[in-house]
């Protein structure tokens, strides 16, 4: 898994920092197609943010086609 670091003093929103970190990990090969992302609660705890922040980042990642989400199974790198 990847290590998510956020900068609360940045002009970029936290959800965008998380989204960009996941995209970077995919491009660098730290995350590969088929890899499962942590559940929202675990991801939020790992990143030190709220569940809604993770959901917003995942919404962008799904919309951009970087990940796919399956109800009851999880979110996977596409």
Buried (B, 14 or more C-beta within 10 A) or exposed (E): EBEBEBEEEEEEEBBBBBBBBBBEBBEEEBBEEEBBBBEBEEBBEBBEBEEEBBEBBBEBBBEEEBBBBEEEEBBBBB
